[in-house]
């Protein structure tokens, strides 16, 4: 699959039954449909918060915004969408056919902070999980496994 931003091949990193597609150049992340929900589950985020994490269903399409970015799955143009969260300024890229969501570098952290900020334990668990994922992504060549 090609990165929607720099159009270079992405790397698939599998970690605890989640396969995330990541660009090693721009550090963006592609979440296939429902992978973000699965990530919240694996990180042990409380189930009562889980409904708030169905991000693909909680976005507004921005009017008259055409993206030059393409879905890595179906190659159709991605839609620019605004997340329904305390981070309303957060603009993401979503496949109009439901294939997934693209996060530019730093956007996932912004979303997590906005969504889980009131639950410090859940936020710490998610950050810990993503830290483990990042070390797998870097790989053993960097001295990290």
Backbone as JSON Lines, residues from 0, in Angstrom:
{"i":0,"aa":"X","n":[0.85,-1.18,0.0],"ca":[0.0,0.0,0.0],"c":[0.89,1.23,0.0]}
{"i":1,"aa":"X","n":[0.39,2.28,-0.62],"ca":[1.15,3.52,-0.69],"c":[0.64,4.53,0.33]}
{"i":2,"aa":"X","n":[1.58,5.28,0.89],"ca":[1.25,6.33,1.85],"c":[0.41,7.4,1.15]}
{"i":3,"aa":"X","n":[-0.69,7.84,1.77],"ca":[-1.51,8.89,1.17],"c":[-0.79,10.23,1.07]}
{"i":4,"aa":"X","n":[0.24,10.45,1.89],"ca":[0.93,11.74,1.92],"c":[2.1,11.76,0.95]}
{"i":5,"aa":"X","n":[3.06,10.84,1.15],"ca":[4.28,10.9,0.34],"c":[4.3,9.85,-0.77]}
{"i":6,"aa":"X","n":[3.28,9.03,-0.83],"ca":[3.08,8.03,-1.89],"c":[4.21,7.0,-1.98]}
{"i":7,"aa":"X","n":[4.87,6.78,-0.86],"ca":[5.89,5.73,-0.79],"c":[5.26,4.5,-0.16]}
{"i":8,"aa":"X","n":[5.84,3.32,-0.41],"ca":[5.27,2.11,0.19],"c":[5.28,2.18,1.71]}
{"i":9,"aa":"X","n":[4.18,1.76,2.31],"ca":[4.09,1.71,3.76],"c":[4.53,0.33,4.24]}
{"i":10,"aa":"X","n":[4.86,0.27,5.51],"ca":[5.29,-0.96,6.14],"c":[4.16,-1.43,7.05]}
{"i":11,"aa":"X","n":[3.88,-2.72,7.02],"ca":[2.87,-3.29,7.92],"c":[3.6,-3.78,9.16]}
{"i":12,"aa":"X","n":[3.15,-3.29,10.3],"ca":[3.7,-3.72,11.58],"c":[2.6,-4.43,12.34]}
{"i":13,"aa":"X","n":[2.85,-5.7,12.68],"ca":[1.87,-6.46,13.45],"c":[2.31,-6.49,14.9]}
{"i":14,"aa":"X","n":[1.38,-6.14,15.76],"ca":[1.66,-6.11,17.19],"c":[0.4,-6.5,17.93]}
{"i":15,"aa":"X","n":[0.45,-7.58,18.66],"ca":[-0.68,-8.06,19.45],"c":[-1.98,-8.11,18.64]}
{"i":16,"aa":"X","n":[-1.93,-8.76,17.52],"ca":[-3.07,-9.0,16.62],"c":[-3.59,-7.77,15.89]}
{"i":17,"aa":"X","n":[-2.88,-6.66,15.97],"ca":[-3.25,-5.48,15.18],"c":[-2.19,-5.3,14.11]}
{"i":18,"aa":"X","n":[-2.63,-5.12,12.88],"ca":[-1.72,-4.8,11.79],"c":[-1.91,-3.33,11.44]}
{"i":19,"aa":"X","n":[-0.92,-2.53,11.75],"ca":[-0.99,-1.11,11.41],"c":[-0.07,-0.85,10.24]}
{"i":20,"aa":"X","n":[-0.56,-0.05,9.32],"ca":[0.24,0.36,8.18],"c":[0.84,1.7,8.52]}
{"i":21,"aa":"X","n":[2.15,1.79,8.41],"ca":[2.84,3.01,8.81],"c":[3.81,3.44,7.73]}
{"i":22,"aa":"X","n":[3.97,4.73,7.61],"ca":[4.94,5.29,6.68],"c":[6.2,5.64,7.47]}
{"i":23,"aa":"X","n":[7.31,5.08,7.08],"ca":[8.56,5.33,7.78],"c":[9.13,6.7,7.44]}
{"i":24,"aa":"X","n":[8.61,7.34,6.39],"ca":[9.1,8.67,6.01],"c":[8.36,9.79,6.73]}
{"i":25,"aa":"X","n":[7.03,9.79,6.66],"ca":[6.26,10.89,7.27],"c":[5.68,10.5,8.64]}
{"i":26,"aa":"X","n":[5.8,9.22,9.01],"ca":[5.36,8.7,10.32],"c":[3.84,8.73,10.5]}
{"i":27,"aa":"X","n":[3.11,8.72,9.4],"ca":[1.66,8.63,9.47],"c":[1.23,7.19,9.73]}
{"i":28,"aa":"X","n":[-0.02,7.03,10.15],"ca":[-0.58,5.7,10.46],"c":[-1.92,5.52,9.75]}
{"i":29,"aa":"X","n":[-2.12,4.37,9.15],"ca":[-3.39,4.01,8.55],"c":[-4.06,2.97,9.43]}
{"i":30,"aa":"X","n":[-5.29,3.25,9.85],"ca":[-6.1,2.31,10.61],"c":[-7.19,1.79,9.69]}
{"i":31,"aa":"X","n":[-7.18,0.49,9.41],"ca":[-8.3,-0.1,8.68],"c":[-9.55,0.03,9.54]}
{"i":32,"aa":"X","n":[-10.7,-0.15,8.89],"ca":[-11.97,-0.04,9.61],"c":[-11.94,-0.93,10.85]}
{"i":33,"aa":"X","n":[-12.36,-0.41,11.96],"ca":[-12.47,-1.08,13.26],"c":[-11.13,-1.34,13.96]}
{"i":34,"aa":"X","n":[-10.0,-1.07,13.32],"ca":[-8.71,-1.29,13.99],"c":[-8.52,-0.33,15.17]}
{"i":35,"aa":"X","n":[-9.02,0.88,15.05],"ca":[-8.88,1.83,16.15],"c":[-9.66,1.33,17.38]}
{"i":36,"aa":"X","n":[-10.86,0.82,17.15],"ca":[-11.64,0.24,18.26],"c":[-10.89,-0.93,18.88]}
{"i":37,"aa":"X","n":[-10.31,-1.77,18.05],"ca":[-9.56,-2.93,18.53],"c":[-8.35,-2.47,19.35]}
{"i":38,"aa":"X","n":[-7.71,-1.4,18.92],"ca":[-6.57,-0.86,19.65],"c":[-6.99,-0.41,21.05]}
{"i":39,"aa":"X","n":[-8.12,0.28,21.15],"ca":[-8.61,0.7,22.47],"c":[-8.89,-0.52,23.36]}
{"i":40,"aa":"X","n":[-9.45,-1.57,22.78],"ca":[-9.7,-2.8,23.54],"c":[-8.4,-3.42,24.05]}
{"i":41,"aa":"X","n":[-7.43,-3.58,23.15],"ca":[-6.16,-4.21,23.53],"c":[-5.39,-3.4,24.56]}
{"i":42,"aa":"X","n":[-5.53,-2.09,24.5],"ca":[-4.83,-1.24,25.47],"c":[-5.54,-1.23,26.82]}
{"i":43,"aa":"X","n":[-6.68,-1.92,26.9],"ca":[-7.38,-2.03,28.17],"c":[-8.18,-0.81,28.55]}
{"i":44,"aa":"X","n":[-8.58,-0.02,27.58],"ca":[-9.41,1.15,27.89],"c":[-10.77,0.66,28.38]}
{"i":45,"aa":"X","n":[-11.33,1.32,29.37],"ca":[-12.6,0.86,29.95],"c":[-13.7,0.72,28.9]}
{"i":46,"aa":"X","n":[-14.46,-0.35,29.0],"ca":[-15.53,-0.65,28.05],"c":[-16.57,0.46,28.02]}
{"i":47,"aa":"X","n":[-16.83,1.11,29.16],"ca":[-17.86,2.16,29.18],"c":[-17.45,3.36,28.34]}
{"i":48,"aa":"X","n":[-16.15,3.48,28.03],"ca":[-15.7,4.56,27.15],"c":[-15.68,4.13,25.69]}
{"i":49,"aa":"X","n":[-15.77,2.82,25.46],"ca":[-15.51,2.31,24.12],"c":[-16.42,2.89,23.05]}
{"i":50,"aa":"X","n":[-17.69,3.09,23.36],"ca":[-18.61,3.64,22.36],"c":[-18.16,4.99,21.85]}
{"i":51,"aa":"X","n":[-17.45,5.73,22.68],"ca":[-16.96,7.04,22.26],"c":[-15.81,6.92,21.27]}
{"i":52,"aa":"X","n":[-15.26,5.73,21.1],"ca":[-14.08,5.58,20.27],"c":[-14.4,5.13,18.85]}
{"i":53,"aa":"X","n":[-15.67,4.96,18.52],"ca":[-16.01,4.58,17.16],"c":[-15.87,5.82,16.28]}
{"i":54,"aa":"X","n":[-14.62,6.2,16.08],"ca":[-14.32,7.48,15.45],"c":[-14.84,7.57,14.02]}
{"i":55,"aa":"X","n":[-14.79,6.48,13.3],"ca":[-15.22,6.53,11.9],"c":[-16.68,6.97,11.79]}
{"i":56,"aa":"X","n":[-17.47,6.7,12.82],"ca":[-18.88,7.1,12.8],"c":[-19.09,8.47,13.43]}
{"i":57,"aa":"X","n":[-18.04,9.05,13.99],"ca":[-18.18,10.31,14.72],"c":[-17.38,11.43,14.07]}
{"i":58,"aa":"X","n":[-17.56,11.59,12.79],"ca":[-16.85,12.65,12.08],"c":[-17.82,13.39,11.18]}
{"i":59,"aa":"X","n":[-17.49,14.63,10.9],"ca":[-18.26,15.43,9.95],"c":[-17.4,15.69,8.73]}
{"i":60,"aa":"X","n":[-17.97,15.44,7.57],"ca":[-17.26,15.75,6.34],"c":[-17.2,17.26,6.2]}
{"i":61,"aa":"X","n":[-16.05,17.76,5.83],"ca":[-15.9,19.2,5.65],"c":[-16.37,19.57,4.25]}
{"i":62,"aa":"X","n":[-17.18,20.6,4.14],"ca":[-17.73,20.96,2.83],"c":[-16.65,21.51,1.9]}
{"i":63,"aa":"X","n":[-16.73,21.1,0.66],"ca":[-15.89,21.65,-0.41],"c":[-14.4,21.47,-0.16]}
{"i":64,"aa":"X","n":[-14.03,20.44,0.55],"ca":[-12.62,20.18,0.76],"c":[-12.27,18.92,-0.01]}
{"i":65,"aa":"X","n":[-11.52,19.08,-1.08],"ca":[-11.1,17.94,-1.86],"c":[-9.68,17.6,-1.51]}
{"i":66,"aa":"X","n":[-9.46,16.38,-1.17],"ca":[-8.13,15.95,-0.78],"c":[-7.41,15.35,-1.98]}
{"i":67,"aa":"X","n":[-6.13,15.63,-2.07],"ca":[-5.32,14.98,-3.1],"c":[-4.79,13.65,-2.58]}
{"i":68,"aa":"X","n":[-5.04,13.39,-1.32],"ca":[-4.62,12.12,-0.72],"c":[-5.57,11.02,-1.16]}
{"i":69,"aa":"X","n":[-5.01,9.82,-1.32],"ca":[-5.82,8.69,-1.77],"c":[-5.8,7.58,-0.73]}
{"i":70,"aa":"X","n":[-6.92,6.9,-0.64],"ca":[-7.04,5.76,0.27],"c":[-6.01,4.7,-0.13]}
{"i":71,"aa":"X","n":[-5.22,4.22,0.82],"ca":[-4.25,3.19,0.48],"c":[-4.89,1.87,0.07]}
{"i":72,"aa":"X","n":[-6.15,1.65,0.43],"ca":[-6.85,0.41,0.08],"c":[-7.5,0.49,-1.3]}
{"i":73,"aa":"X","n":[-8.4,1.46,-1.48],"ca":[-9.19,1.51,-2.72],"c":[-8.71,2.57,-3.71]}
{"i":74,"aa":"X","n":[-7.77,3.41,-3.3],"ca":[-7.16,4.46,-4.14],"c":[-8.12,5.6,-4.49]}
{"i":75,"aa":"X","n":[-9.29,5.65,-3.89],"ca":[-10.2,6.78,-4.11],"c":[-9.74,7.95,-3.25]}
{"i":76,"aa":"X","n":[-10.1,9.19,-3.63],"ca":[-9.7,10.35,-2.81],"c":[-10.27,10.25,-1.39]}
{"i":77,"aa":"X","n":[-9.43,10.56,-0.42],"ca":[-9.87,10.59,0.98],"c":[-10.67,11.86,1.23]}
{"i":78,"aa":"X","n":[-11.58,11.8,2.2],"ca":[-12.34,12.98,2.62],"c":[-11.68,13.59,3.84]}
{"i":79,"aa":"X","n":[-11.63,14.9,3.87],"ca":[-11.19,15.59,5.08],"c":[-12.38,15.67,6.01]}
{"i":80,"aa":"X","n":[-12.18,15.21,7.26],"ca":[-13.27,15.16,8.22],"c":[-12.82,15.76,9.54]}
{"i":81,"aa":"X","n":[-13.77,16.3,10.28],"ca":[-13.5,16.86,11.61],"c":[-14.01,15.86,12.65]}
{"i":82,"aa":"X","n":[-13.14,15.53,13.6],"ca":[-13.5,14.56,14.63],"c":[-14.47,15.19,15.63]}
{"i":83,"aa":"X","n":[-15.47,14.43,16.05],"ca":[-16.37,14.85,17.14],"c":[-15.67,14.53,18.44]}
{"i":84,"aa":"X","n":[-15.04,15.49,19.01],"ca":[-14.32,15.28,20.26],"c":[-13.99,16.65,20.83]}
{"i":85,"aa":"X","n":[-13.45,16.67,22.03],"ca":[-12.98,17.96,22.56],"c":[-11.91,18.59,21.67]}
{"i":86,"aa":"X","n":[-11.3,17.78,20.79],"ca":[-10.3,18.3,19.87],"c":[-10.96,18.6,18.53]}
{"i":87,"aa":"X","n":[-11.99,19.44,18.55],"ca":[-12.74,19.7,17.32],"c":[-11.9,20.29,16.2]}
{"i":88,"aa":"X","n":[-10.75,20.81,16.53],"ca":[-9.89,21.34,15.49],"c":[-9.14,20.23,14.76]}
{"i":89,"aa":"X","n":[-9.27,19.0,15.22],"ca":[-8.54,17.88,14.63],"c":[-9.2,17.47,13.32]}
{"i":90,"aa":"X","n":[-8.45,17.6,12.24],"ca":[-8.92,17.22,10.91],"c":[-8.21,15.93,10.51]}
{"i":91,"aa":"X","n":[-8.98,14.92,10.16],"ca":[-8.44,13.63,9.75],"c":[-8.82,13.36,8.31]}
{"i":92,"aa":"X","n":[-8.25,12.29,7.77],"ca":[-8.57,11.85,6.41],"c":[-9.26,10.49,6.51]}
{"i":93,"aa":"X","n":[-10.43,10.39,5.9],"ca":[-11.25,9.19,6.0],"c":[-11.6,8.69,4.6]}
{"i":94,"aa":"X","n":[-11.55,7.38,4.43],"ca":[-11.99,6.8,3.17],"c":[-13.51,6.93,3.08]}
{"i":95,"aa":"X","n":[-14.04,7.47,1.98],"ca":[-15.49,7.64,1.86],"c":[-16.23,6.31,1.75]}
{"i":96,"aa":"X","n":[-15.5,5.23,1.49],"ca":[-16.12,3.92,1.37],"c":[-15.92,3.05,2.61]}
{"i":97,"aa":"X","n":[-15.41,3.67,3.68],"ca":[-15.31,2.98,4.95],"c":[-14.09,2.1,5.13]}
{"i":98,"aa":"X","n":[-13.07,2.27,4.28],"ca":[-11.89,1.42,4.4],"c":[-11.02,1.76,5.6]}
{"i":99,"aa":"X","n":[-11.07,3.02,6.09],"ca":[-10.28,3.36,7.26],"c":[-10.02,4.84,7.43]}
{"i":100,"aa":"X","n":[-9.08,5.13,8.35],"ca":[-8.72,6.51,8.7],"c":[-7.21,6.68,8.62]}
{"i":101,"aa":"X","n":[-6.78,7.85,8.19],"ca":[-5.36,8.2,8.14],"c":[-5.06,9.25,9.22]}
{"i":102,"aa":"X","n":[-4.0,9.01,9.97],"ca":[-3.53,9.94,10.99],"c":[-2.15,10.44,10.59]}
{"i":103,"aa":"X","n":[-2.01,11.75,10.4],"ca":[-0.69,12.33,10.21],"c":[0.06,12.24,11.53]}
{"i":104,"aa":"X","n":[1.37,12.43,11.47],"ca":[2.18,12.37,12.68],"c":[1.63,13.34,13.73]}
{"i":105,"aa":"X","n":[1.43,12.85,14.95],"ca":[0.96,13.68,16.05],"c":[-0.55,13.73,16.21]}
{"i":106,"aa":"X","n":[-1.3,13.38,15.17],"ca":[-2.77,13.48,15.26],"c":[-3.36,12.43,16.2]}
{"i":107,"aa":"X","n":[-2.8,11.24,16.21],"ca":[-3.33,10.21,17.1],"c":[-3.13,10.61,18.55]}
{"i":108,"aa":"X","n":[-1.97,11.15,18.87],"ca":[-1.71,11.62,20.24],"c":[-2.7,12.73,20.62]}
{"i":109,"aa":"X","n":[-2.96,13.65,19.71],"ca":[-3.93,14.73,19.98],"c":[-5.32,14.15,20.25]}
{"i":110,"aa":"X","n":[-5.71,13.18,19.46],"ca":[-7.02,12.56,19.65],"c":[-7.09,11.83,20.99]}
{"i":111,"aa":"X","n":[-6.05,11.08,21.31],"ca":[-6.05,10.33,22.58],"c":[-6.12,11.27,23.77]}
{"i":112,"aa":"X","n":[-5.35,12.34,23.72],"ca":[-5.36,13.3,24.82],"c":[-6.74,13.92,24.98]}
{"i":113,"aa":"X","n":[-7.38,14.25,23.86],"ca":[-8.71,14.86,23.92],"c":[-9.76,13.86,24.39]}
{"i":114,"aa":"X","n":[-9.68,12.62,23.92],"ca":[-10.69,11.62,24.23],"c":[-10.53,11.02,25.62]}
{"i":115,"aa":"X","n":[-9.28,10.8,26.03],"ca":[-9.03,10.06,27.27],"c":[-8.47,10.92,28.37]}
{"i":116,"aa":"X","n":[-8.33,12.21,28.12],"ca":[-7.68,13.09,29.08],"c":[-8.25,13.04,30.48]}
{"i":117,"aa":"X","n":[-9.56,12.84,30.6],"ca":[-10.17,12.79,31.93],"c":[-9.93,11.45,32.62]}
{"i":118,"aa":"X","n":[-9.47,10.46,31.89],"ca":[-9.19,9.14,32.47],"c":[-7.69,8.89,32.34]}
{"i":119,"aa":"X","n":[-6.93,9.36,33.33],"ca":[-5.47,9.3,33.26],"c":[-4.96,7.87,33.11]}
{"i":120,"aa":"X","n":[-5.62,6.91,33.76],"ca":[-5.18,5.52,33.66],"c":[-5.33,5.0,32.23]}
{"i":121,"aa":"X","n":[-6.47,5.27,31.61],"ca":[-6.69,4.82,30.24],"c":[-5.7,5.48,29.29]}
{"i":122,"aa":"X","n":[-5.45,6.77,29.5],"ca":[-4.5,7.49,28.65],"c":[-3.09,6.91,28.81]}
{"i":123,"aa":"X","n":[-2.7,6.61,30.04],"ca":[-1.38,6.01,30.27],"c":[-1.27,4.63,29.63]}
{"i":124,"aa":"X","n":[-2.34,3.81,29.73],"ca":[-2.32,2.49,29.1],"c":[-2.19,2.6,27.59]}
{"i":125,"aa":"X","n":[-2.93,3.53,26.99],"ca":[-2.87,3.68,25.54],"c":[-1.48,4.17,25.11]}
{"i":126,"aa":"X","n":[-0.94,5.13,25.84],"ca":[0.4,5.62,25.51],"c":[1.44,4.52,25.66]}
{"i":127,"aa":"X","n":[1.29,3.69,26.7],"ca":[2.21,2.57,26.89],"c":[2.12,1.58,25.75]}
{"i":128,"aa":"X","n":[0.89,1.27,25.35],"ca":[0.68,0.34,24.24],"c":[1.29,0.89,22.96]}
{"i":129,"aa":"X","n":[1.05,2.16,22.68],"ca":[1.61,2.76,21.47],"c":[3.12,2.87,21.54]}
{"i":130,"aa":"X","n":[3.66,3.06,22.74],"ca":[5.12,3.07,22.89],"c":[5.7,1.71,22.54]}
{"i":131,"aa":"X","n":[5.03,0.63,22.95],"ca":[5.48,-0.71,22.59],"c":[5.37,-0.91,21.08]}
{"i":132,"aa":"X","n":[4.27,-0.43,20.49],"ca":[4.11,-0.53,19.04],"c":[5.24,0.21,18.33]}
{"i":133,"aa":"X","n":[5.58,1.41,18.81],"ca":[6.63,2.2,18.17],"c":[7.97,1.48,18.23]}
{"i":134,"aa":"X","n":[8.25,0.79,19.32],"ca":[9.53,0.09,19.4],"c":[9.55,-1.1,18.45]}
{"i":135,"aa":"X","n":[8.41,-1.75,18.23],"ca":[8.33,-2.82,17.24],"c":[8.51,-2.24,15.85]}
{"i":136,"aa":"X","n":[7.9,-1.06,15.61],"ca":[7.98,-0.42,14.3],"c":[9.42,-0.06,13.96]}
{"i":137,"aa":"X","n":[10.18,0.42,14.96],"ca":[11.57,0.77,14.7],"c":[12.41,-0.47,14.44]}
{"i":138,"aa":"X","n":[12.11,-1.54,15.15],"ca":[12.73,-2.82,14.88],"c":[14.08,-3.02,15.53]}
{"i":139,"aa":"X","n":[14.59,-4.25,15.41],"ca":[15.84,-4.61,16.08],"c":[17.06,-3.91,15.51]}
{"i":140,"aa":"X","n":[16.99,-3.41,14.29],"ca":[18.14,-2.73,13.73],"c":[18.48,-1.46,14.5]}
{"i":141,"aa":"X","n":[17.53,-0.92,15.25],"ca":[17.77,0.27,16.05],"c":[18.08,-0.08,17.5]}
{"i":142,"aa":"X","n":[18.25,-1.37,17.76],"ca":[18.53,-1.8,19.12],"c":[17.27,-1.94,19.96]}
{"i":143,"aa":"X","n":[16.12,-1.85,19.33],"ca":[14.85,-1.98,20.04],"c":[14.1,-3.16,19.48]}
{"i":144,"aa":"X","n":[13.47,-3.91,20.31],"ca":[12.72,-5.07,19.8],"c":[11.27,-4.99,20.16]}
